[in-house]
Amino acid sequence: MKKIIFRCLFVIVAFCLFLDVKAETKSQFKISPGVDLVSSYIWRGVYQTGPAIQPSLALSYAGFSLTAWGSTDFNFASPAKEFDLSLNYTFSGLSLTVTDYWWSGEGARYFKYKDSHFLEGTIGYYGGEKFLLSLTWSTMFGFNSDKKANGDRCFSTYIEAGYDFSVKGVDLTASLGVTPWTGLYHREGTNGFDVSSVSLKASKEIKVTDSFDLPLFVQCIFSPNQDNVYLVVGMSF
């Protein structure tokens, strides 16, 4: 069943690439630094760390982007450390992404790829300003980290739908994330299809002075698969 799904996704991607034959004529090279400060780091409904700083650096040109993203918490005795690299191509509302995840922590060997990295492929769609719906399908597919005890690959998969809207000047995003089969997102003892995350995120720029606005967000996350709930506050710059 999983192989059939992957083949169907491959056909869809190939078809979309075939249709996207018009090259961009006004492409510009961009460098985009950024940073988030969060009260806790929750990834796809799973708790990762407490308060953390999460910088990013993206290089983009002609629909392609290469992004480095990291997260470090404030546990100075034994800091958690994550470093991810993503290569993305976006066209006609669709996006294709390959991500290399590494979250082994400070002091671990980064270049021990086979046993400490996770590779993931993602297909995404965003409807744009007229239809503010986003859909993503993400599946782990490489290296030895995402495997069962018997050595079989899990193909851990996360599927998410999100919708953007505004209420009284506050930007909101409602999202639902599910996992179709057993993998990384399951609590021990649970198996099969499950709901990983149900969340509502509210974002607003708070005016501090005439020349400075504070970009604040608050996110309420329910994680049925983990039997947990989180309320996260953060700032994005």
C-alpha positions in Angstrom: 0.0 0.0 0.0 2.8 2.4 0.9 4.6 1.7 -2.4 1.4 2.4 -4.4 1.0 5.8 -2.6 4.6 6.8 -3.2 4.3 5.9 -6.9 1.2 7.9 -7.3 2.9 10.9 -5.6 5.8 10.5 -8.0 3.5 10.6 -11.0 1.8 13.7 -9.7 5.1 15.5 -9.2 6.5 14.5 -12.6 3.3 15.8 -14.2 3.4 19.1 -12.4 7.1 19.6 -13.4 6.2 18.8 -17.0 3.5 21.5 -17.0 5.9 24.1 -15.5 7.7 24.9 -18.7 7.8 28.7 -18.5 11.0 29.9 -16.9 11.1 32.9 -14.7 12.5 35.9 -16.5 12.8 38.3 -13.5 14.4 36.0 -11.0 16.4 37.6 -8.2 18.9 36.1 -5.8 17.8 36.7 -2.2 19.4 36.1 1.2 16.9 35.9 4.1 18.1 35.6 7.7 15.6 35.1 10.4 15.1 34.0 14.0 12.3 32.7 16.3 12.2 32.8 20.1 9.8 30.2 21.5 8.7 29.3 25.0 8.8 25.6 24.0 9.7 23.7 20.9 6.9 21.4 19.7 7.3 19.6 16.3 4.3 18.0 14.7 2.6 17.5 18.1 5.7 16.1 19.8 7.5 17.9 22.6 11.2 18.6 21.7 12.6 21.1 24.2 11.7 24.0 26.5 12.5 27.6 25.6 14.7 27.8 22.5 16.2 30.1 20.0 15.7 29.1 16.4 17.8 30.9 13.7 17.5 30.4 10.0 19.3 31.4 6.8 17.7 31.0 3.3 19.3 31.5 -0.1 16.8 31.7 -2.9 16.8 32.1 -6.7 14.4 31.3 -9.6 12.0 29.2 -7.4 14.8 27.3 -5.7 15.8 27.9 -2.1 18.4 26.4 0.3 17.6 26.9 4.0 19.6 26.2 7.1 17.5 26.0 10.2 18.6 25.4 13.8 17.3 25.2 17.3 19.2 25.4 20.6 17.5 25.4 24.1 18.7 27.2 27.2 19.8 24.1 29.1 23.4 25.1 29.5 24.4 21.9 31.3 23.3 19.6 28.4 22.0 21.7 25.5 19.7 20.2 22.9 20.9 21.1 19.4 19.3 20.7 16.0 20.6 21.6 12.5 18.5 21.0 9.4 19.1 21.7 5.7 16.3 22.0 3.2 16.3 22.2 -0.6 13.0 23.5 -2.0 11.5 24.2 -5.4 8.3 26.1 -5.6 6.1 26.5 -8.7 2.5 27.3 -9.5 1.4 26.9 -5.9 3.2 23.5 -5.5 6.4 22.9 -3.6 8.9 20.1 -3.5 11.3 19.8 -0.5 14.1 17.5 0.6 15.2 18.0 4.2 18.1 16.6 6.1 17.3 16.6 9.9 19.9 16.3 12.6 19.0 16.6 16.2 21.6 14.5 18.1 22.5 17.4 20.4 25.7 19.3 21.4 28.8 17.2 21.3 27.4 14.5 18.9 29.2 13.9 15.6 27.3 15.7 12.8 29.0 13.9 9.9 28.0 10.5 11.1 25.2 10.6 8.5 24.1 7.0 8.2 23.1 6.6 11.9 22.2 10.1 13.1 20.4 11.9 10.2 16.9 11.7 8.9 16.0 12.4 5.2 12.5 13.5 4.4 10.7 14.4 1.1 7.8 16.8 1.2 5.1 17.7 -1.4 3.2 20.9 -0.6 0.4 23.0 -2.0 -0.7 26.5 -1.1 -3.8 28.0 -2.7 -2.6 31.6 -2.5 -4.5 34.8 -1.5 -7.8 33.7 -3.1 -7.8 30.3 -1.4 -5.8 30.3 1.8 -5.5 26.5 2.2 -2.2 24.7 2.5 -1.6 20.9 2.3 1.6 19.0 2.9 2.7 15.4 2.8 6.1 14.6 4.4 7.7 11.1 4.4 11.1 10.0 5.9 13.0 7.9 3.3 16.7 7.8 4.0 19.5 6.7 6.3 19.2 4.2 9.2 17.5 6.4 11.8 13.9 5.9 10.8 13.7 2.1 11.2 11.8 -0.5 13.2 13.5 -2.9 15.6 13.5 -5.6 12.9 15.4 -3.3 10.5 12.4 -2.5 8.2 12.1 1.2 7.3 9.1 3.0 8.9 8.6 5.6 6.2 7.3 7.9 9.0 4.7 10.2 7.5 3.1 13.4 8.5 0.2 15.0 6.6 -1.1 18.4 7.5 -3.8 20.8 6.3 -3.8 24.4 7.3 -6.1 27.4 6.7 -5.2 31.1 7.1 -7.7 33.8 8.1 -8.0 37.0 10.0 -10.3 38.2 12.8 -10.2 41.8 14.1 -6.7 42.4 12.8 -5.2 39.2 14.2 -3.8 36.7 11.7 -4.9 33.1 12.5 -3.9 29.7 11.2 -5.9 26.6 12.0 -4.2 23.3 11.2 -4.7 19.5 11.5 -1.9 17.0 11.3 -2.2 13.2 11.1 0.1 10.3 10.7 -1.3 7.4 8.5 0.8 4.6 9.9 3.2 3.8 12.8 6.3 5.9 12.9 8.2 8.7 14.7 5.1 10.6 15.7 3.6 7.8 17.8 3.7 7.5 21.6 5.0 4.2 22.8 2.3 1.5 22.7 0.2 3.2 20.0 0.1 2.1 16.3 -1.5 2.9 13.0 -3.4 5.9 11.8 -3.6 8.7 14.4 -4.1 12.4 14.9 -0.8 14.1 15.7 -1.7 17.8 16.1 -4.7 20.1 16.2 -3.6 23.7 16.5 -4.6 27.3 16.3 -1.9 30.0 15.9 -2.6 33.7 16.3 0.0 36.3 15.1 0.0 40.0 15.5 2.5 42.8 15.5 2.4 44.7 18.8 3.3 48.4 18.4 6.0 49.3 20.9 7.3 52.6 19.5 6.6 54.6 16.3 9.5 52.8 14.7 9.3 49.3 16.2 6.7 46.6 16.2 7.0 43.4 18.2 6.1 40.3 16.0 4.3 38.1 18.6 2.5 34.8 18.1 0.6 32.4 20.4 -0.2 28.8 19.5 -2.5 26.4 21.2 -1.6 22.8 20.3 -3.6 19.6 21.1 -1.7 16.4 20.5 -4.1 13.4 20.8 -1.4 11.0 19.7 0.8 12.1 22.6 -2.1 12.6 25.0 -0.8 16.1 25.6 -1.6 19.8 25.1 0.7 22.9 24.8 0.4 26.7 24.8 3.4 28.3 23.1 4.3 31.9 22.8 7.0 33.2 20.5 8.5 36.0 18.5 9.5 35.9 14.8 12.1 38.3 13.4 
